[in-house]
């Protein structure tokens, strides 16, 4: 990616090159290899969204290439004081309006690419934003090109410093309904028996597994009891919203989010253990493991500047 980032500042890369780089990144993210013909669980366009919008904030390489080359468009537009800009205005643009300018047929390939970027920025309505910049910011232009979508309620739950990385990643897939539950495997022609492996009383899908299933519901209630939450709702998004609206401190919220992500991870792990190894573990054992993982994670973080009230609360949770 560092090599791409360098050349993205120099040339408007061919579409086939960008697609090839994204193919390698996609394969490595989902399968740990440099090439895979299998599709990923989540569309690459969604992976490149902001974290608050449900993505991973990966760069869309095509848009990033346009944003980085926009530096030349900005420099020409604002007539920066350097030799190349003076030469461009003298040889190519002369007295024409830069934003209306069209390159001649015999112009160089690189100049035509810069003009193409200028037309793209103009088409996206970014002409004034670029012209008003005192200092060019490729990141700012990139996110303007990407646009802004509605934020998801669970972003601060998944991308939480208190989470273990694998817990956060598993929770991200869960929130996006992209875990390979039996109903999804059935649509792929892989699985015929849809019965839930944990409770055996209903078909397995995301909604059932988190948390309509008797097994996972008991785990959720146990974790909520650990945090002193008395409501009986099992809808994950409602549980998150209610805790967000509570009077809990920032540390208390982050700890609760870490417990929720650990709970999702352990339910999914236990479900897979039952499927592949026929290994059933009791609710009490899993609940104890979740608490230990959350406590050990907080201890590793070595939090500083913690208020006395929060320190007492953390001590009570760890004991």
C-alpha positions in Angstrom: 0.0 0.0 0.0 2.9 2.4 0.6 4.1 1.8 -3.0 0.6 2.5 -4.3 0.4 5.6 -2.1 3.6 7.0 -3.6 2.6 6.4 -7.2 -1.0 7.7 -6.6 0.6 11.1 -6.0 2.3 11.0 -9.4 0.0 9.3 -11.9 -3.7 8.6 -12.4 -3.3 4.8 -12.2 -5.0 2.6 -14.8 -8.3 1.0 -13.5 -6.9 -2.5 -14.0 -3.9 -1.7 -11.7 -6.2 -0.4 -9.0 -8.5 -3.4 -9.2 -5.5 -5.7 -9.0 -4.3 -4.0 -5.8 -7.7 -4.1 -4.3 -8.1 -7.8 -5.2 -4.9 -8.6 -3.3 -6.0 -6.5 -0.3 -9.4 -8.2 -0.3 -7.9 -11.7 -0.5 -5.5 -11.0 2.4 -8.2 -9.5 4.6 -10.7 -12.4 4.2 -8.5 -15.4 3.5 -4.9 -14.4 4.4 -3.6 -15.0 0.9 -2.5 -12.8 -2.0 -5.1 -14.3 -4.3 -8.5 -15.9 -3.9 -11.3 -16.1 -6.3 -13.9 -16.4 -3.5 -15.9 -13.3 -2.6 -15.6 -11.8 0.8 -18.5 -11.7 3.3 -18.9 -7.9 2.9 -18.6 -5.9 -0.3 -15.4 -4.0 -0.7 -17.3 -0.8 -1.2 -18.8 -1.3 2.3 -15.4 -2.2 3.8 -14.1 1.2 2.6 -16.8 3.2 4.4 -16.0 5.1 7.5 -16.1 3.1 10.7 -19.0 5.1 12.0 -20.9 4.1 8.8 -20.3 0.4 9.3 -17.1 0.0 7.4 -13.4 -0.5 8.2 -12.3 3.0 6.9 -10.1 1.3 4.3 -9.2 3.5 1.4 -11.0 3.3 -1.9 -7.9 3.3 -4.0 -9.6 4.9 -7.1 -10.9 7.8 -5.0 -7.6 8.2 -3.2 -5.7 8.4 -6.4 -8.1 11.2 -7.6 -7.8 13.0 -4.2 -4.0 12.9 -4.2 -3.7 14.1 -7.8 -6.1 16.8 -6.9 -3.1 18.5 -5.3 -1.9 19.5 -8.8 -5.4 20.8 -9.6 -5.4 22.9 -6.5 -1.9 24.2 -7.1 -2.8 25.3 -10.7 -6.1 26.8 -9.5 -4.5 28.9 -6.7 -1.4 29.6 -8.8 1.1 28.4 -6.3 4.5 30.0 -6.5 6.7 27.3 -8.2 8.3 26.9 -11.5 6.1 24.1 -12.8 2.9 26.0 -12.2 4.2 29.0 -13.9 5.3 26.9 -16.9 1.8 25.2 -17.1 0.0 28.6 -17.1 2.4 29.9 -19.7 2.4 26.9 -22.1 -1.0 25.3 -21.6 -3.6 27.4 -19.9 -2.4 30.9 -20.8 -5.4 33.2 -20.1 -8.1 30.6 -20.0 -10.3 29.7 -17.0 -8.6 26.6 -15.5 -11.9 24.9 -14.5 -13.2 25.3 -18.1 -9.9 24.4 -19.8 -9.7 21.3 -22.0 -6.3 19.9 -23.0 -5.3 19.8 -26.7 -5.1 16.5 -28.6 -1.3 16.6 -28.7 -0.9 17.2 -25.0 1.1 14.7 -22.9 -0.6 11.7 -21.3 0.2 12.9 -17.8 -1.3 16.4 -18.5 -4.5 14.9 -19.8 -4.7 12.8 -16.6 -4.4 15.9 -14.5 -7.1 17.6 -16.5 -9.3 14.4 -16.1 -8.9 14.7 -12.3 -9.9 18.4 -12.5 -13.0 17.5 -14.5 -13.9 14.8 -11.9 -13.6 17.2 -9.0 -15.7 19.7 -10.9 -18.3 17.1 -11.7 -18.5 16.2 -8.0 -19.1 19.9 -7.1 -15.8 20.3 -5.3 -14.6 23.3 -7.3 -15.2 25.9 -4.6 -13.8 23.6 -1.8 -10.6 23.1 -3.6 -10.2 26.7 -4.6 -10.7 27.9 -1.0 -8.1 25.7 0.6 -5.1 27.5 2.0 -3.2 24.2 2.2 -4.3 21.1 0.2 -5.6 18.1 2.2 -5.9 14.9 0.2 -7.7 13.3 3.1 -10.4 16.0 3.2 -11.0 15.8 -0.5 -11.1 12.0 -0.3 -13.9 11.9 2.2 -15.8 14.6 0.2 -15.5 12.3 -2.9 -16.6 9.3 -0.9 -19.6 11.1 0.5 -21.2 10.7 3.8 -23.8 8.1 4.8 -26.0 7.5 7.8 -24.0 6.4 10.9 -24.7 3.1 12.5 -25.7 2.8 16.2 -23.2 0.1 16.9 -19.9 1.7 15.6 -18.7 2.8 19.1 -19.5 -0.7 20.4 -17.4 -2.5 17.7 -14.5 0.0 17.4 -13.9 0.3 21.1 -10.4 0.4 22.7 -11.5 -2.0 25.4 -12.3 -4.8 22.9 -9.9 -7.5 21.9 -9.3 -7.1 18.1 -10.8 -10.5 17.2 -13.8 -9.8 19.3 -14.4 -6.5 17.6 -14.0 -8.0 14.1 -16.4 -10.8 14.9 -18.9 -8.3 16.3 -18.5 -6.2 13.1 -19.5 -9.2 11.0 -22.4 -10.0 13.4 -23.7 -6.4 13.3 -23.6 -6.5 9.4 -25.4 -9.9 9.5 -22.6 -11.5 7.6 -21.6 -14.4 9.8 -22.1 -17.8 8.0 -25.2 -18.9 9.9 -27.1 -22.0 8.8 -29.7 -20.0 6.9 -27.0 -18.3 4.8 -25.3 -21.6 4.2 -28.6 -23.1 3.1 -29.0 -20.4 0.4 -25.5 -21.4 -0.8 -26.6 -25.1 -1.1 -24.1 -26.1 1.7 -26.4 -26.9 4.6 -29.8 -28.7 4.7 -30.5 -28.9 8.4 -31.3 -25.4 9.7 -31.9 -26.4 13.4 -30.0 -24.2 15.9 -27.0 -26.1 17.3 -27.2 -24.4 20.7 -30.9 -24.8 21.6 -32.2 -27.2 19.0 -35.6 -25.6 19.0 -35.6 -23.3 16.0 -33.9 -22.5 12.7 -30.5 -20.8 13.0 -30.2 -17.3 11.7 -28.6 -14.0 12.9 -31.7 -12.9 14.7 -32.2 -16.2 16.5 -28.6 -16.7 17.4 -28.3 -13.1 18.8 -30.4 -13.4 21.1 -33.6 -15.3 20.6 -31.9 -18.6 21.2 -32.5 -19.8 24.8 -28.8 -20.5 25.2 -27.5 -17.2 24.0 -30.4 -15.3 25.8 -29.3 -16.8 29.1 -25.7 -15.7 28.5 -26.9 -12.2 27.6 -29.0 -11.9 30.8 -26.0 -13.1 32.8 -23.7 -10.5 31.3 -26.4 -7.8 31.8 -26.8 -8.9 35.5 -23.0 -8.5 35.9 -23.5 -4.8 34.9 -26.6 -4.4 37.0 -28.9 -4.1 34.1 -32.4 -5.4 34.9 -34.4 -5.0 31.7 -35.3 -8.2 29.9 -35.0 -7.1 26.3 -33.0 -9.4 24.0 -32.8 -7.2 21.0 -29.1 -6.4 20.7 -29.6 -2.9 19.2 -32.1 -1.9 21.9 -29.7 -3.1 24.6 -27.0 -0.9 23.1 -29.3 2.1 22.7 -30.5 1.9 26.3 -27.0 1.7 27.7 -25.9 4.6 25.5 -28.7 6.7 26.9 -28.0 5.7 30.5 -26.0 7.8 33.0 -23.0 5.4 32.8 -19.6 7.0 32.5 -17.4 6.6 29.4 -15.3 3.8 31.0 -18.4 1.9 32.1 -19.9 2.1 28.6 -16.6 0.9 27.0 -16.4 -2.0 29.5 -20.0 -3.0 28.7 -19.3 -2.8 24.9 -16.2 -5.0 25.4 -18.4 -7.5 27.2 -21.0 -7.5 24.5 -18.4 -8.1 21.8 -16.8 -10.8 23.8 -20.2 -12.4 24.3 -20.9 -12.3 20.5 -17.4 -13.9 19.9 -17.9 -16.6 22.4 -21.4 -17.5 21.2 -20.1 -17.8 17.6 -17.0 -19.8 18.8 -19.1 -22.1 20.9 -21.5 -22.6 18.0 -18.6 -23.6 15.8 -17.2 -25.9 18.4 -20.5 -27.7 18.6 -20.7 -28.0 14.8 -17.2 -29.2 14.2 -16.2 -31.0 17.4 -19.6 -31.7 19.0 -18.2 -30.0 22.1 -20.9 -28.6 24.4 -19.9 -26.2 27.2 -22.2 -25.0 30.0 -23.5 -21.4 30.2 -21.7 -20.8 33.5 -18.3 -21.7 32.1 -18.7 -19.5 29.0 -20.0 -16.6 31.2 -16.9 -17.0 33.4 -14.6 -17.0 30.4 -16.2 -13.8 29.1 -15.7 -12.0 32.4 -12.1 -13.1 32.6 -11.4 -11.9 29.0 -12.9 -8.5 29.7 -11.1 -8.1 33.0 -7.8 -9.2 31.6 -8.1 -6.8 28.7 -8.8 -3.8 31.0 -5.8 -4.8 33.2 -3.5 -4.9 30.1 -4.6 -1.4 29.0 -3.2 0.1 32.2 -5.7 2.9 32.3 -4.6 6.3 33.6 -6.5 9.4 34.8 -9.4 7.3 36.0 -11.9 9.0 38.3 -12.2 7.6 41.8 -15.8 6.5 41.2 -14.8 4.6 38.0 -11.9 3.0 39.8 -14.1 1.7 42.5 -16.5 0.4 39.9 -13.7 -1.3 38.0 -12.5 -2.9 41.2 -15.9 -4.2 41.9 -16.2 -5.7 38.4 -12.8 -7.4 38.6 -13.4 -9.0 42.0 
